């Protein structure tokens, strides 16, 4: 994951400041891919670029501070339309053909 982030942002001096076991095992509330190492630790999903503050689909209309006031409902809708939680973030996410390394576990609001 860190290597992917470095390649996307070009900062070779970055240090991993995340979980000790960074393998994806938690579901992103925005795109529903199992792409986060843990929930609620403000990780940014590589599939949709949602910053996970622990909010889940039981509160879809609550504004998310880390996501600049975007609601989860809006982020999920944007992901369906643009492949990212916000149109401007589409350049930072994995291309659809690269998402297969993560498992999709679709949920309905």
Buried (B, 14 or more C-beta within 10 A) or exposed (E): BEEEBBEEEEEEEEEEEBBEEBEBBBBBBBBBBBBBBBBEBEBBBBBBBBBBBEBBBEBBEEEBEBBEEBBBBBBBBBBEEBBBBBEEBBEBBBEEEEBEEBEBEEEEE
